Amino acid sequence: MARFEQYQEPPRALKGLKVVELPCLDTMPFMAASMAAKSFADFGAEVVKVEPPRTGSQERALGPFRDEMPDPETGGLHLYLNTNKLGVTIDLESPRGRDLIFDLLASADIVFNPNRPEVNEKLGIDWRALTARFPNLIVVSITFFGAESAYRNLRGGDLVATHMSGVGYETPWHQVTDPENQPPLKLGGRQSDYLTGYTAAASAMCALYSRKSNGAGQHVDVGQWLSMISMIRPNIGFYSHEVRDSASFQRLLTRRKTAGQWVFPCKDGWVSFSAGTDRFWRGAKKAMGNPEWMDTELFGTILGRAGNIDAIEAGVIDWLSTITRTEAFERAQAEHVPCFPVHSPAEVAGNEQYKARKFFIDLEHPAAREVRMPGAPCKFSRTPWRIVRGAPRLGEHNEKIFQSRPVASGDRVASQNQLKTKTRPLEGIRVADFGWIYAVPHATAWLGALGADVIRIETSGAPDLVRFLTGTDGSIGFNRSGVFHAINSSRRSLALNLAMPEAQEVARKIIRQSDFVTENFTVGNMAKYNLAYDDLVKIKPDIIMLSGTPLGQDGPFARTVGFGPTTQAFAGLCHITGYPDSFPCGIGGTWPDFAVGTGMVFFLLAALHYRDRTGQGQYLDLSMAEMVTTMMPEAMMDFLMNGRDQAAIGNRDESMAPHGVFPAAGDDQWIAIAIASDDEFARLCEALGVPSMATAPKFARLFGRLANVAELEREIAARTIVHPRDQLVTRLRERGLAAGPVYSTPELMKDPVFSQSSMLVNLKHGEVGERVVPGLPVQFSGIDLEYRGAPMIGEHTDELMGELLGYSAAEIARLREAKVLI
């Protein structure tokens, strides 16, 4: 008789961790803490979500609701953001409620607190009080502007953070031809909320590693504003490296189209297409049938193409007008040219690539019944992401949690040694980094700042494209790119010719002494060098390897070529970003590369946490497009629940009005204003000198403002345009309103708070000297971050070959002569 082994659930990467998520008490919707806590819950941590007793958390009121029937238990956003969590209700304003919170925190590892400092201080749950009472607790403040910033008590949110960061100023990306009537745009959905959530999750894992080394908890300060500024890292490199009259710097000063766009119309919709590099230009010629107009000498170089972009785009649009999105995708990809269709949420939900990778998951919920939703943002080979329970009903686990938790026995005071000790938590961890362009280098920059030895393995034969995106002081070269310097801090560079077997053996020797391998080549390239995961586990069984590609490692489109902007299109974000009833938009701020890189930090450290417990490494397969789709749950859940295919609504919000960007006095000056309640609207009207508008029948209540939003926006714009931008921002902030200036990068760099923030660091580079580059967008009370200037190509080759690998000077010389080292 055959014997059947009993099925065992796969292990969970973060099993054993205990996390508490506090509610956001602001009227402004803010989903960052919910996304951060979801990241932990879905990888196995026990997460207790605390909600106000009567209303529940903010997302319960926002929908989307099935058949548009509001129900706080079945709203799509609530169902998505709260998978795997336990739910309790606590009144934070009552003494009994605070006692219950302290009982929860007594045994917790991490708490996510999304409230402004003045709110926390009033409730007695500010970070200083919590870290003193619970010295082992990691207290993560998730606020609009940072818990320790001079702006700390200002109100913000998705709209304000986007436009104060410089991302909104650049959106739509090189599609603005009429600046007066095409205002800066926010991204579709609540992108900055979810980015901030991933930033908080990554930062919490960093603090957890610090606690492993010294036993002490700490405060982690995560601000939405700085999280979004981290998306314009290349711009900060342009600003600090390039001469003021260069094309790169001048681009920072205008929203008007000056370079190639990424999104183009075709016969049956839109595609994201790029042929900027020499290689892609040659491929595009073949894909387009070698038209005569492409053979002119004017288009023979990158600079020539950049200077004649209008003529090139006219030819591209003419070609695309005769073919479908599918035909454009197939022809371009056949020649290895980045090109993806612009998908709507409905098309994302039905896409064959997503289906093949089983990205969307189904679950049963006691109130909502069967629910489909986006799944894993990253596939773990040994500890897969999975849903074991649906979102909790309001107060569902009160009895279970409050009866089973030990009551806190009293305050615990941290020792002076714990309070003063700072660590670099990843000292002793080594990374063999094959990543290039943006996402992976951003992730490994985090690891390097935390003390890891990041070894960037690159080649002068096929150098990182970013090394030539711009120069320094008007001069371009391998080691002069301000963009490269802004992304690749805190690492060493080893230059190898990986096409040669001896170079591959050198790489394997590095990997034998490493903990992580990171790469984002086209699928199959690492195998070509005999460096695929299956090759590496034979020589390093506990290695953790992360591959980040546009569409993942498997599925019918896995081997396609793409960049961040093309994955925006594939994932659905371009479709929901744009002006109402207009074209889909490319997104500024190098979206989503740095958002994906931030997520990679969380995934890598989650895998390392599991390896610390079990000794087992694993393979991480990240699809950039799938991660982008996890950050647009409103649109995806609306389609999956209601069949509604959302379109772009500009700067508007379906639950707030006014919520937009309005003109201020002067040329191309704009102010972002987000009003979340009727009381706030009355304060806005008073500040604009029209208090009577607050009682007008069509505007007095939210429903009327939403129904008459176009007229409302015209009325407000007529008042804002007479005020200097910064004076009006100050007036609105004094009244407790969420408002901010729309910043270009140069304006941002002059902001008095940002210019003095810890995110800007002055680093020395071997060729171009000291320059300002962006550091991490977070602050740790217990981690001493280590920043070192980006390496010159191959700068540390001899050092690594000799000191780490033990090669003699003669052997190094031989390998260099043989072009193994380059």
PAGU-702142 format. One record per residue (C-alpha): residue in one letter; x, y, z. Coordinates in steps of 0.5 Angstrom, whole numbers, padded with zeros to 4 digits, always signed. Layout:
aXYZ ...
***
This chain:
m+0000+0000+0000 a+0003+0007-0002 r+0005+0012+0004 f+0003+0019+0003 e+0007+0024+0007 q+0003+0029+0011 y+0003+0036+0007 q+0007+0041+0011 e+0006+0048+0010 p+0012+0052+0007 p+0016+0056+0012 r+0015+0063+0013 a+0021+0068+0013 l+0019+0073+0018 k+0016+0068+0023 g+0016+0070+0030 l+0017+0077+0029 k+0011+0081+0033 v+0009+0088+0030 v+0004+0093+0032 e+0000+0098+0027 l-0003+0104+0030 p-0008+0108+0026 c-0007+0114+0023 l-0012+0119+0026 d-0011+0125+0021 t-0017+0126+0017 m-0012+0126+0011 p-0012+0119+0008 f-0005+0116+0009 m-0004+0108+0008 a+0004+0108+0009 a+0003+0104+0016 s-0002+0099+0013 m+0003+0098+0007 a+0009+0097+0011 a+0005+0092+0016 k+0002+0088+0010 s+0009+0087+0008 f+0011+0084+0015 a+0004+0080+0015 d+0005+0077+0008 f+0012+0074+0010 g+0010+0071+0016 a+0010+0076+0022 e+0005+0077+0027 v+0002+0083+0026 v-0004+0086+0030 k-0007+0092+0027 v-0010+0097+0032 e-0017+0101+0030 p-0021+0106+0033 p-0027+0103+0036 r-0033+0106+0032 t-0030+0108+0025 g-0025+0103+0024 s-0018+0105+0020 q-0018+0110+0014 e-0018+0105+0009 r-0025+0102+0011 a-0029+0108+0009 l-0025+0109+0002 g-0027+0103-0002 p-0028+0101-0008 f-0034+0097-0006 r-0037+0092-0009 d-0043+0094-0013 e-0041+0101-0010 m-0045+0099-0004 p-0041+0102+0002 d-0039+0097+0007 p-0033+0098+0012 e-0032+0090+0012 t-0032+0089+0005 g-0028+0095+0002 g-0023+0093-0003 l-0017+0097+0000 h-0019+0094+0007 l-0019+0087+0004 y-0012+0088+0000 l-0008+0092+0005 n-0010+0088+0011 t-0009+0081+0009 n-0006+0076+0015 k-0007+0081+0020 l-0010+0081+0027 g-0015+0086+0028 v-0017+0090+0035 t-0020+0096+0037 i-0017+0101+0042 d-0019+0108+0044 l-0012+0111+0044 e-0015+0117+0047 s-0018+0114+0054 p-0013+0111+0059 r-0015+0104+0059 g-0014+0105+0051 r-0007+0107+0053 d-0006+0101+0058 l-0008+0096+0052 i-0003+0099+0047 f+0003+0099+0052 d+0001+0091+0054 l+0001+0090+0046 l+0008+0094+0046 a+0011+0090+0052 s+0012+0084+0047 a+0012+0087+0040 d+0019+0088+0036 i+0016+0093+0032 v+0011+0099+0032 f+0009+0103+0026 n+0006+0109+0028 p+0003+0114+0022 n+0001+0120+0027 r+0005+0127+0027 p+0009+0128+0033 e+0004+0133+0036 v-0002+0128+0036 n+0003+0123+0039 e+0005+0127+0045 k-0002+0129+0046 l-0003+0121+0047 g+0003+0120+0050 i+0005+0115+0045 d+0011+0119+0042 w+0017+0116+0040 r+0021+0118+0046 a+0016+0116+0051 l+0016+0109+0047 t+0023+0108+0047 a+0024+0110+0054 r+0019+0105+0056 f+0020+0099+0052 p+0028+0099+0050 n+0028+0093+0046 l+0022+0096+0041 i+0023+0099+0034 v+0019+0105+0034 v+0018+0107+0027 s+0015+0114+0026 i+0011+0114+0019 t+0010+0122+0018 f+0008+0127+0013 f+0015+0130+0013 g+0019+0126+0019 a+0018+0126+0026 e+0025+0130+0027 s+0024+0135+0021 a+0022+0143+0022 y+0016+0141+0018 r+0014+0135+0023 n+0007+0138+0025 l+0005+0140+0018 r+0000+0136+0015 g+0001+0133+0008 g-0001+0127+0004 d+0000+0124-0003 l-0001+0130-0007 v+0003+0135-0003 a+0009+0130-0002 t+0009+0128-0010 h+0009+0136-0012 m+0014+0138-0006 s+0019+0132-0008 g+0020+0134-0015 v+0016+0128-0018 g+0010+0132-0020 y+0014+0137-0023 e+0017+0132-0028 t+0010+0129-0029 p+0008+0128-0035 w+0015+0126-0037 h+0017+0130-0043 q+0010+0131-0046 v+0008+0138-0044 t+0007+0143-0049 d+0002+0148-0046 p+0005+0149-0039 e-0001+0154-0037 n-0006+0149-0039 q-0002+0142-0037 p-0001+0143-0029 p+0004+0138-0026 l+0001+0132-0024 k+0001+0127-0019 l+0001+0119-0020 g-0005+0115-0021 g-0007+0112-0014 r-0003+0114-0008 q+0003+0112-0010 s+0007+0116-0005 d+0003+0112+0001 y+0005+0106-0002 l+0013+0108-0003 t+0013+0110+0004 g+0010+0104+0007 y+0016+0100+0003 t+0021+0105+0006 a+0018+0104+0013 a+0018+0096+0012 a+0026+0096+0009 s+0028+0101+0015 a+0025+0097+0020 m+0029+0091+0018 c+0035+0095+0018 a+0033+0097+0025 l+0032+0089+0027 y+0039+0088+0025 s+0042+0093+0029 r+0038+0090+0035 k+0041+0083+0033 s+0048+0086+0034 n+0047+0090+0041 g+0040+0088+0044 a+0037+0095+0043 g+0031+0098+0040 q+0031+0105+0037 h+0027+0110+0033 v+0027+0110+0026 d+0024+0116+0023 v+0021+0115+0016 g+0018+0121+0012 q+0013+0121+0006 w+0017+0127+0003 l+0024+0125+0004 s+0021+0118+0001 m+0019+0121-0005 i+0025+0126-0006 s+0029+0119-0006 m+0025+0118-0013 i+0029+0124-0016 r+0036+0122-0014 p+0039+0123-0021 n+0037+0130-0021 i+0041+0131-0015 g+0047+0128-0019 f+0045+0133-0025 y+0045+0139-0020 s+0051+0138-0016 h+0055+0135-0022 e+0053+0139-0028 v+0055+0146-0031 r+0049+0151-0030 d+0048+0152-0038 s+0049+0144-0040 a+0043+0141-0043 s+0042+0136-0037 f+0042+0142-0032 q+0037+0146-0036 r+0032+0140-0036 l+0031+0141-0029 l+0029+0148-0030 t+0023+0147-0034 r+0017+0143-0035 r+0016+0144-0042 k+0018+0138-0047 t+0026+0138-0048 a+0027+0131-0050 g+0024+0124-0052 q+0018+0122-0049 w+0017+0115-0047 v+0009+0114-0049 f+0007+0114-0056 p+0000+0113-0059 c-0001+0107-0064 k-0006+0104-0068 d-0010+0101-0062 g-0008+0105-0056 w-0001+0107-0053 v+0006+0104-0052 s+0012+0105-0048 f+0018+0105-0053 s+0025+0108-0052 a+0031+0107-0057 g+0036+0112-0054 t+0042+0108-0054 d+0046+0106-0060 r+0045+0099-0059 f+0037+0100-0059 w+0037+0105-0064 r+0040+0100-0069 g+0035+0095-0067 a+0029+0100-0068 k+0032+0101-0075 k+0031+0094-0076 a+0024+0093-0073 m+0021+0099-0077 g+0024+0096-0083 n+0030+0100-0084 p+0026+0107-0087 e+0031+0112-0090 w+0029+0118-0086 m+0033+0114-0080 d+0040+0114-0084 t+0041+0121-0084 e+0048+0123-0080 l+0044+0127-0076 f+0042+0121-0072 g+0048+0117-0072 t+0050+0119-0065 i+0046+0120-0058 l+0047+0127-0058 g+0045+0128-0065 r+0039+0124-0064 a+0038+0128-0057 g+0038+0135-0061 n+0033+0132-0067 i+0028+0129-0062 d+0022+0132-0065 a+0024+0129-0072 i+0025+0122-0069 e+0019+0122-0065 a+0015+0124-0072 g+0018+0118-0075 v+0016+0114-0069 i+0009+0116-0069 d+0008+0115-0076 w+0011+0108-0076 l+0006+0106-0070 s+0000+0109-0073 t+0000+0103-0078 i+0001+0098-0073 t-0002+0095-0066 r+0000+0095-0059 t+0002+0088-0060 e+0005+0088-0067 a+0010+0094-0064 f+0011+0090-0058 e+0013+0084-0062 r+0017+0087-0067 a+0021+0092-0062 q+0023+0086-0058 a+0025+0081-0063 e+0031+0087-0064 h+0032+0087-0057 v+0029+0094-0056 p+0025+0096-0050 c+0017+0097-0052 f+0011+0095-0048 p+0004+0096-0049 v+0000+0101-0044 h-0004+0097-0040 s-0011+0099-0037 p-0012+0095-0030 a-0017+0091-0034 e-0012+0089-0039 v-0007+0088-0033 a-0012+0083-0030 g-0012+0079-0036 n-0005+0079-0038 e-0002+0072-0040 q+0005+0074-0036 y+0001+0075-0030 k-0003+0069-0031 a+0003+0065-0032 r+0006+0067-0026 k+0000+0066-0022 f+0001+0073-0019 f-0007+0075-0018 i-0009+0070-0012 d-0016+0068-0010 l-0018+0068-0002 e-0025+0067+0002 h-0027+0072+0006 p-0032+0071+0012 a-0036+0078+0010 a-0033+0079+0003 r-0034+0072+0000 e-0029+0070-0006 v-0024+0076-0007 r-0019+0076-0012 m-0013+0081-0011 p-0006+0083-0013 g-0001+0078-0010 a+0007+0077-0009 p+0011+0083-0010 c+0017+0078-0010 k+0017+0071-0011 f+0022+0067-0005 s+0024+0060-0007 r+0024+0057+0000 t+0019+0062+0004 p+0014+0064-0001 w+0009+0070+0000 r+0002+0067+0002 i-0005+0069+0005 v-0007+0065+0011 r-0013+0069+0013 g-0016+0075+0010 a-0017+0082+0013 p-0020+0082+0020 r-0027+0085+0021 l-0027+0090+0026 g-0025+0088+0033 e-0025+0081+0031 h-0019+0079+0035 n-0020+0083+0041 e-0022+0077+0046 k-0016+0073+0043 i-0011+0078+0043 f-0013+0082+0050 q-0014+0075+0054 s-0007+0072+0051 r-0003+0078+0052 p+0001+0078+0058 v+0000+0085+0062 a+0006+0090+0062 s+0009+0089+0069 g+0012+0096+0069 d+0017+0101+0065 r+0023+0098+0063 v+0029+0103+0062 a+0034+0102+0057 s+0041+0102+0060 q+0046+0108+0058 n+0050+0103+0054 q+0044+0101+0050 l+0042+0109+0049 k+0049+0111+0046 t+0051+0105+0042 k+0050+0106+0035 t+0052+0100+0030 r+0053+0099+0023 p+0048+0093+0023 l+0051+0089+0016 e+0058+0089+0018 g+0061+0082+0016 i+0056+0081+0010 r+0058+0081+0003 v+0054+0083-0003 a+0057+0080-0010 d+0053+0086-0014 f+0052+0085-0021 g+0046+0090-0022 w+0046+0096-0026 i+0042+0102-0028 y+0038+0104-0022 a+0034+0099-0018 v+0039+0094-0016 p+0044+0099-0015 h+0040+0103-0010 a+0038+0097-0006 t+0045+0095-0005 a+0047+0103-0003 w+0042+0102+0003 l+0046+0095+0004 g+0053+0099+0004 a+0051+0105+0008 l+0049+0100+0013 g+0056+0097+0013 a+0056+0091+0008 d+0062+0090+0004 v+0058+0091-0003 i+0063+0089-0009 r+0060+0092-0015 i+0062+0087-0021 e+0062+0091-0028 t+0066+0091-0034 s+0069+0097-0038 g+0067+0093-0044 a+0060+0093-0043 p+0059+0099-0038 d+0053+0101-0034 l+0049+0106-0038 v+0049+0110-0032 r+0056+0112-0033 f+0055+0116-0039 l+0048+0119-0037 t+0051+0126-0036 g+0058+0128-0034 t+0061+0133-0029 d+0063+0140-0030 g+0062+0139-0038 s+0066+0133-0039 i+0064+0126-0040 g+0067+0120-0038 f+0067+0113-0035 n+0068+0116-0028 r+0065+0123-0029 s+0057+0121-0029 g+0053+0125-0023 v+0048+0120-0024 f+0052+0114-0023 h+0055+0118-0017 a+0048+0119-0014 i+0046+0112-0014 n+0053+0108-0013 s+0055+0110-0006 s+0059+0106-0001 r+0061+0100-0005 r+0068+0097-0008 s+0069+0096-0016 l+0072+0090-0019 a+0072+0090-0027 l+0072+0083-0030 n+0071+0081-0037 l+0065+0076-0036 a+0066+0073-0043 m+0072+0069-0041 p+0072+0063-0036 e+0078+0066-0032 a+0073+0072-0030 q+0067+0068-0029 e+0072+0064-0024 v+0074+0070-0020 a+0067+0072-0020 r+0065+0065-0017 k+0071+0066-0012 i+0068+0073-0009 i+0061+0069-0009 r+0064+0064-0004 q+0065+0069+0001 s+0059+0073+0000 d+0052+0073+0003 f+0048+0076-0003 v+0048+0076-0010 t+0044+0081-0014 e+0043+0082-0021 n+0038+0085-0026 f+0041+0083-0033 t+0036+0080-0038 v+0033+0073-0036 g+0039+0068-0038 n+0045+0072-0038 m+0047+0070-0031 a+0047+0063-0034 k+0051+0065-0040 y+0056+0066-0035 n+0055+0060-0031 l+0053+0064-0025 a+0046+0063-0025 y+0043+0061-0018 d+0043+0053-0020 d+0050+0054-0021 l+0052+0058-0015 v+0048+0054-0010 k+0053+0048-0011 i+0059+0053-0009 k+0055+0057-0004 p+0049+0053-0001 d+0047+0058+0003 i+0047+0064-0002 i+0041+0069-0002 m+0041+0071-0010 l+0036+0076-0012 s+0034+0077-0019 g+0030+0084-0021 t+0028+0084-0028 p+0022+0088-0032 l+0017+0082-0032 g+0020+0076-0028 q+0024+0070-0029 d+0019+0066-0032 g+0012+0067-0036 p+0012+0068-0044 f+0015+0075-0044 a+0020+0074-0039 r+0026+0075-0044 t+0023+0081-0046 v+0028+0088-0045 g+0025+0093-0041 f+0027+0099-0037 g+0023+0102-0031 p+0019+0107-0035 t+0016+0101-0040 t+0014+0097-0034 q+0010+0103-0031 a+0006+0102-0038 f+0006+0094-0037 a+0003+0095-0030 g-0002+0099-0031 l+0000+0106-0028 c+0001+0110-0034 h-0006+0109-0036 i-0009+0111-0029 t-0004+0117-0029 g-0006+0123-0034 y-0011+0129-0034 p-0018+0127-0035 d-0020+0125-0042 s-0013+0126-0044 f-0007+0121-0046 p-0003+0116-0041 c+0003+0119-0038 g+0010+0117-0037 i+0012+0119-0030 g+0018+0123-0027 g+0023+0122-0022 t+0025+0115-0025 w+0019+0112-0023 p+0019+0106-0021 d+0026+0104-0020 f+0028+0107-0014 a+0021+0104-0011 v+0023+0097-0013 g+0030+0098-0010 t+0027+0100-0004 g+0023+0094-0004 m+0029+0090-0005 v+0032+0092+0001 f+0026+0089+0005 f+0026+0083+0001 l+0034+0081+0002 l+0034+0083+0009 a+0027+0078+0010 a+0031+0073+0007 l+0037+0074+0011 h+0033+0074+0017 y+0030+0067+0015 r+0037+0064+0014 d+0040+0067+0021 r+0035+0062+0024 t+0035+0056+0019 g+0042+0057+0016 q+0038+0056+0009 g+0039+0061+0003 q+0034+0062-0003 y+0033+0065-0009 l+0029+0072-0010 d+0025+0073-0017 l+0023+0080-0017 s+0018+0083-0023 m+0018+0090-0023 a+0012+0091-0027 e+0008+0086-0021 m+0011+0090-0016 v+0008+0097-0019 t+0002+0093-0020 t+0002+0092-0012 m+0002+0099-0011 m-0004+0101-0015 p-0009+0097-0011 e-0015+0102-0011 a-0015+0101-0019 m-0014+0094-0019 m-0019+0092-0014 d-0024+0096-0017 f-0024+0092-0023 l-0023+0085-0020 m-0029+0087-0015 n-0034+0091-0020 g-0031+0090-0027 r-0029+0098-0027 d-0023+0100-0031 q-0021+0106-0028 a-0018+0112-0032 a-0014+0118-0030 i-0017+0123-0026 g-0011+0128-0026 n-0009+0131-0019 r-0016+0129-0017 d-0018+0124-0011 e-0025+0120-0011 s-0026+0122-0004 m-0023+0129-0003 a-0025+0136-0006 p-0021+0140-0008 h-0015+0136-0009 g-0011+0139-0014 v-0005+0143-0016 f-0007+0151-0017 p-0004+0157-0021 a+0000+0162-0016 a+0002+0169-0018 g+0008+0168-0023 d+0011+0164-0029 d+0009+0157-0028 q+0008+0157-0021 w+0004+0152-0017 i+0001+0150-0011 a-0002+0143-0009 i-0008+0143-0004 a-0011+0137-0001 i-0018+0138+0003 a-0020+0132+0007 s-0026+0135+0011 d-0032+0140+0010 d-0029+0144+0016 e-0022+0144+0012 f-0026+0147+0006 a-0029+0153+0011 r-0022+0154+0013 l-0019+0154+0006 c-0025+0159+0004 e-0023+0164+0009 a-0016+0164+0007 l-0017+0165+0000 g-0022+0171+0002 v-0029+0168+0000 p-0032+0165+0006 s-0039+0165+0003 m-0036+0160-0002 a-0036+0155+0004 t-0044+0155+0005 a-0046+0155-0002 p-0050+0150-0003 k-0046+0146-0009 f-0040+0147-0005 a-0042+0146+0003 r-0041+0139+0003 l-0036+0134+0000 f-0042+0130-0004 g-0043+0137-0008 r-0036+0139-0008 l-0035+0132-0012 a-0041+0133-0016 n-0038+0140-0018 v-0031+0139-0018 a-0029+0142-0025 e-0033+0149-0023 l-0030+0148-0016 e-0023+0148-0019 r-0024+0154-0023 e-0027+0158-0017 i-0021+0156-0013 a-0016+0158-0019 a-0019+0165-0020 r-0017+0166-0012 t-0010+0163-0012 i-0007+0166-0018 v-0007+0173-0015 h-0002+0170-0009 p+0005+0169-0009 r+0006+0161-0008 d+0010+0161-0002 q+0006+0166+0002 l+0000+0163+0000 v+0003+0156+0002 t+0005+0159+0009 r-0002+0162+0010 l-0006+0155+0009 r-0001+0152+0013 e-0002+0157+0019 r-0009+0154+0019 g-0007+0147+0019 l-0009+0145+0012 a-0005+0140+0007 a-0001+0145+0002 g+0005+0145-0001 p+0009+0149-0007 v+0010+0145-0013 y+0018+0144-0013 s+0023+0143-0019 t+0029+0140-0017 p+0033+0147-0016 e+0028+0150-0012 l+0027+0143-0008 m+0035+0144-0007 k+0034+0151-0004 d+0028+0149+0001 p+0031+0151+0008 v+0029+0144+0011 f+0031+0139+0006 s+0038+0143+0004 q+0040+0142+0012 s+0037+0134+0012 s+0041+0128+0013 m+0039+0126+0006 l+0044+0130+0003 v+0051+0128+0004 n+0058+0131+0002 l+0062+0125-0001 k+0069+0125-0004 h+0070+0122-0011 g+0077+0120-0014 e+0076+0124-0020 v+0071+0129-0019 g+0072+0131-0012 e+0067+0133-0007 r+0060+0133-0009 v+0053+0133-0006 v+0049+0126-0007 p+0043+0123-0004 g+0044+0119+0002 l+0038+0114+0005 p+0031+0118+0006 v+0031+0116+0013 q+0034+0117+0020 f+0036+0112+0025 s+0037+0113+0032 g+0042+0107+0033 i+0045+0106+0027 d+0051+0110+0024 l+0051+0110+0017 e+0057+0110+0013 y+0057+0113+0006 r+0063+0113+0001 g+0063+0116-0005 a+0062+0112-0011 p+0068+0108-0014 m+0071+0109-0021 i+0071+0103-0025 g+0075+0098-0023 e+0078+0102-0017 h+0079+0096-0012 t+0081+0091-0017 d+0088+0090-0015 e+0085+0091-0007 l+0080+0085-0008 m+0084+0081-0012 g+0090+0081-0007 e+0087+0082+0000 l+0080+0078-0001 l+0082+0073-0006 g+0089+0072-0005 y+0092+0073-0012 s+0099+0075-0012 a+0102+0081-0016 a+0104+0077-0022 e+0098+0073-0022 i+0094+0080-0022 a+0099+0082-0028 r+0098+0076-0032 l+0090+0077-0032 r+0090+0084-0033 e+0095+0083-0039 a+0090+0077-0041 k+0084+0082-0041 v+0081+0078-0036 l+0081+0084-0031 i+0079+0090-0035 
***
